[in-house]
Structures are given as structure tokens and as C-alpha cells.
Amino acid sequence: MDGRERRRRGVRLTAAALVALLGLAACGSGDSGGNKDSAASAPEAASADKDRAGGAAEQGGGQAEQGGGAGAPDLRVDQRSIIYTGTMRVQVDDVDAAARSAIATVTAAGGFVGGDQRRSADADATAQLELRVPAAKFYGVVDELAKLGRQERREIDTEDVTEQVVDLDARITTQRARVESARRLLARATTITDLVSLENELSRRESDLASLEAKKERLADLASLSTITVSLVGPDVSTADEETEIGFLVGLKGGWKVFLTSMTVLLTVLGAVLPWLLVFGVPLAVLLVVLRRRRRRGPPPVTPAGPAAPLPTAPPPVPAARSGP
């Protein structure tokens, strides 16, 4: 009996020890898992907090940018106000036909002719056209005009007036508010003095507003319609881009041109002075001739008188009488 009880007690003790060990193991695994979960959740929470803070900062920054840059111009190229101006010189065989083609090209692009000056002299004919075309079709029209003949010169300039337009918009908005304020004050005026003063102030503010709006319309016109000044010249028109020639014949030709130019200038001056010479020079010349003839004749001759008789003097002394011997 004692041996059995001992064995049972040993089994019980062993079982209790195993149960205790399993319980300790379970507690340790649960604590470690909880610590891992908490350690893993801490960075996630920190990351979430950081994301929320970053989102709030970005939202605040976006609001600050919207508030601070409400009047800033759009930096996109298609939204900017750019003024294009171009100057071209094209040598063509027929100036009139080329001018008609240029006008047709501009009209087809939605533009118009702002100026047309021509000088017809066969092969020396020239034509200067001022063409207004939409800004979006500026370069296309320039390329089409270059195909009319032999392009000798092309100059294209651009001017960005976006900041000027934005500044004018802000000034126009402010000026309109000032005009409305003056109108409200004028409606509440009660005395003649206030009425006259407010009318003058309102007139001045409306004049400033009209001036600002005119400037904006001018910039809008220049930005929407670009200007192209094209010179069409005949085949015999000399160009300034030709190389400088030297030699005896070149010098003789240049000297002859200078001589003809000088003679033309001299004859022009003579023609301008000739009426004055006829009106004042002829009478003056006649007067000078008359004066010279009088000087040659001299005064009338004077007859010389004879020698003057001597004045009477005292009689000579009479010699004393002598006595006889």
C-alpha cells in the first residue's frame, strides 16, 4: 500500500509541476506577444500621427499659398500675355502679286492689314505691309510669308506683359471700389459744398479708371493680335546686306553718284534762292552801278584865279638933296 501511495503522490507532484510549467510558459508567451503588439503598434501610431500632422501642414500650407498668392500670375505659357512683333524683308519677282498673296494669307489666318505702302517702278518696286495676325498663328504666317520669295532678313521680338496685366487688373479692381465709394458718398451729400466736392472727386476717379481700362485694352490687343511688318522688294532693289565691293570702277561709280547728288543739292538751293535774288538783287545791283558812275564823274572843275596883287606898302624913302660943289 505504501509503495502505491508513493507512486500516486509522485505522479500527482509531476502532474502539478507540469501544469505549473505550462501555466508559466503560457503567461510568458502572452506577455511577449503583448509587448510585440504594443511595440509594433507604437511606430504605426507614430506614423499615423505624422501623416495626420503632415496632411494638416500641407493643407495649411496650401491655404497659405492660396491666401498669399491669390493675385500671382499663372506661370503656364498658354496663360501668359506675350506680345509678338516681327520684321521681314523678302525679295520677289512681282511685288504686287506677292503683296496680294501676303494679304490673302493673313486674311485666311483671321488677321487684317493695318498698313499698306507701295512704290511701283517695275523691277525697282517696293511694298511695305503692316499685318496683324492672331498670336497663336504668328509663326505659321511668318513662315508662309518667307515662301513668297527670297528671304533677306527676319527679326522677331517678344515681350512678356503678364505682370503688367495682373497689376492693371488689381489697380482696376481697387479703382472701381473707390468709384463706388464716391458714388455712395455723393448719394448721401446734404450740402452744396459737399455735393460739388464729391462730384469733382467722382469725376477724377472715373477718369483714372477709364485710363487704366484703356491701358489694359491696349495690352490685350497687342497680345491677342501680333504685328508683322514685311517689306517686299523687286529683283533690282539693292539690299543693305550685300558685301562691300572695292576697286576703281566701284569708286568711280560712287564718286559719280556723289557728284550727281551734290549737283542736285546745289541746283535745289539755287532754285530756292533765285526768287530772292530777282526781288532784292536786281534793284541793289542797279543802285550800285549808278553810284559807281557818279563817283567816276567826280565834282565840276573849278577855274583857278590869278595871282593876287600885292598889297600897297609905304613909299620908298626920297634921297636927300645934295649941295653943289
Secondary structure, DSSP 8 states (H G I E B T S, - for coil): -HHHHHHHHHHHHHHHHHHHHHHHHHHHHHHHHHHHHHHHHHHHHHHHHHHHHHHHHHHHHHHHHHHHTTT-----GGGS-EEEEEEEEEE-S-HHHHHHHHHHHHHHTT-EEEEEEEE--GGG-EEEEEEEEEGGGHHHHHHHHHTTSEEEEEEEEEEE-HHHHHHHHHHHHHHHHHHHHHHHHHHT--SHHHHHHHHHHHHHHHHHHHHHHHHHHHHHHHHHEEEEEEEEE-TT---TTS----SHHHHHHHHHHHHHHHHHHHHHHHHHHHHHIIIIIHHHHHHHHHHHHHHHH-S--------------------------
